[in-house]
Amino acid sequence: MNGFPHSQAEGATTPEAGAPRPPVHRGPAPRRACLAVALVLLAGVILAGPWPAAAAAEPDPLVAEALATGRPVLGEFVSETCPACDQLKPALEEVLSRHPHIIRQVHDADKEPELAKKYGVKCVPVIVIIGPDGKVRFNQVGFWTVEELEQVLRDAGVAAAP
C-alpha cells in the first residue's frame, strides 16, 4: 500500500496506457435524480402563480400623438450640422401649410438616438409619416421638392389628390 486509501492494492495491475477502459455503468439512479430535480423546479414555477404581465412599451412620441389626436404625424429627423435639413425646411413648411391636419414633429437624431434607432435613422434628413392609426406609412432618408413632398403625402394616404 502506498498510504492512499483509494489506491490499488499492492500487486494489482493497471491497464496499459492507451488501452481501452471498460465502460462504467452508473445505472438509472443519476437519471432519476436529474428528473426529480427538474420536476421540483417545474412545480415551483407552476405554483409560483401567474406571471406579471409584461409592461406594454410606451409608444414613441410620433405614434403617441397620432393615436391621441387621430391625425397623421410627419416626423422629421434632423441634425444641427445638416445643411440638407436646413434646405428641406422651407419645402416642408410650404407643403404642411396646405395640410393643416398633419402634425409636424421635429426630432434631433443626435439628441434622441433611441427614437432615431427605432426608425432606422443612420443619416439625415429622414421623414417618417405615421397614419392616424399609429402605423408607419412612410420612412425614408432624402431631400424632396415641394411637388415630391405632396406626392409622398398622397402616397402615404394622408393627403387628398389635388
C-alpha positions in Angstrom: 0.0 0.0 0.0 1.2 3.5 -0.7 -0.8 5.2 2.1 -3.6 6.5 0.0 -6.9 5.0 1.0 -8.3 4.6 -2.5 -5.2 3.4 -4.3 -4.9 0.0 -5.7 -3.7 -2.9 -3.6 -0.1 -3.9 -4.0 0.4 -6.3 -6.8 -2.7 -5.2 -8.7 -2.1 -4.3 -12.3 -3.3 -1.3 -14.1 -4.3 -1.2 -17.8 -1.6 -0.2 -20.1 -1.5 3.4 -21.3 -3.8 3.9 -24.2 -5.7 0.6 -23.6 -9.5 1.0 -23.8 -11.2 1.1 -20.4 -14.3 -0.8 -19.8 -17.5 1.3 -19.7 -18.6 2.4 -16.3 -22.2 1.5 -15.6 -23.8 4.0 -13.3 -27.3 2.7 -13.5 -30.6 4.7 -13.7 -30.1 6.4 -10.3 -28.4 9.6 -11.7 -31.1 10.0 -14.4 -33.8 9.6 -11.8 -32.2 12.2 -9.7 -31.9 14.7 -12.6 -35.6 14.1 -13.5 -36.6 14.6 -9.9 -34.8 17.9 -9.7 -36.3 19.1 -13.0 -39.8 18.2 -11.8 -39.3 20.0 -8.5 -38.1 23.1 -10.3 -41.1 22.9 -12.8 -43.5 22.5 -9.9 -42.1 25.6 -8.2 -42.5 27.6 -11.4 -46.1 26.5 -11.8 -47.0 27.0 -8.1 -45.5 30.5 -8.1 -48.7 31.7 -9.6 -49.4 33.8 -12.6 -46.5 35.8 -14.0 -46.9 39.5 -14.0 -47.9 40.8 -17.4 -45.1 42.4 -19.3 -45.4 46.2 -19.2 -46.5 47.4 -22.6 -43.8 49.5 -24.1 -44.7 53.2 -24.2 -45.3 54.3 -27.8 -42.8 56.8 -29.1 -43.9 60.5 -29.5 -44.9 60.2 -33.1 -47.2 57.2 -32.6 -48.5 58.5 -29.3 -49.6 61.8 -30.9 -51.1 60.1 -33.9 -53.1 57.8 -31.7 -54.1 60.6 -29.2 -55.3 63.0 -31.9 -56.5 60.7 -34.7 -54.4 62.8 -37.1 -51.4 61.9 -39.2 -47.9 62.9 -37.9 -45.0 63.8 -40.0 -41.8 63.2 -38.1 -38.7 64.9 -39.3 -35.3 63.6 -38.1 -32.6 66.3 -38.5 -29.2 67.3 -37.0 -27.8 70.7 -36.1 -24.9 70.1 -38.5 -27.0 69.0 -41.5 -27.2 71.5 -44.4 -29.7 69.4 -46.3 -32.0 69.5 -43.3 -32.0 73.3 -43.4 -32.7 73.3 -47.1 -35.6 70.9 -46.7 -37.3 73.0 -44.0 -38.9 75.7 -46.3 -40.4 73.0 -48.6 -41.8 71.1 -45.7 -43.3 74.3 -44.2 -44.9 75.2 -47.5 -46.4 71.7 -48.0 -47.6 71.4 -44.5 -49.3 74.9 -44.6 -51.6 73.3 -47.3 -52.3 70.3 -45.0 -53.0 71.8 -41.5 -54.4 68.4 -40.3 -50.9 66.9 -40.5 -49.0 67.4 -37.2 -45.3 68.1 -37.6 -42.7 66.9 -35.1 -39.0 67.7 -35.5 -36.5 65.4 -33.7 -32.8 65.8 -33.5 -31.3 62.4 -34.3 -28.2 63.2 -32.3 -30.1 64.2 -29.2 -32.7 61.4 -29.4 -30.7 58.4 -30.5 -33.1 55.7 -29.2 -36.0 57.2 -31.2 -33.8 57.6 -34.3 -32.7 54.0 -33.9 -36.3 52.8 -33.8 -36.9 54.3 -37.2 -33.5 53.1 -38.6 -32.1 56.7 -39.0 -28.5 56.5 -39.9 -28.2 59.7 -41.8 -30.4 62.8 -42.0 -32.8 64.2 -43.1 -35.4 61.5 -42.7 -39.1 61.8 -42.9 -41.4 59.4 -41.2 -45.2 59.6 -41.7 -47.4 58.0 -39.1 -51.0 57.5 -40.0 -53.9 58.3 -37.7 -53.9 54.5 -36.8 -50.4 54.7 -35.4 -48.8 52.8 -38.3 -45.8 53.9 -40.3 -46.9 54.9 -43.8 -43.5 56.3 -45.0 -39.9 56.2 -43.7 -37.1 57.4 -46.0 -34.0 59.5 -46.0 -33.6 62.1 -48.6 -34.3 65.6 -49.9 -37.6 66.3 -51.6 -39.0 69.2 -53.6 -42.5 70.7 -52.8 -44.0 68.6 -55.6 -42.3 65.4 -54.4 -43.4 66.0 -50.8 -47.0 66.4 -52.0 -46.8 63.1 -53.8 -45.3 61.4 -50.7 -48.2 62.6 -48.6 -50.7 61.4 -51.2 -48.9 58.0 -51.5 -48.9 57.7 -47.7 -52.7 58.3 -47.7 -52.6 61.4 -45.5 -53.3 64.0 -48.2 -56.0 64.1 -50.8 -55.2 64.3 -54.5 -55.4 67.8 -56.0 
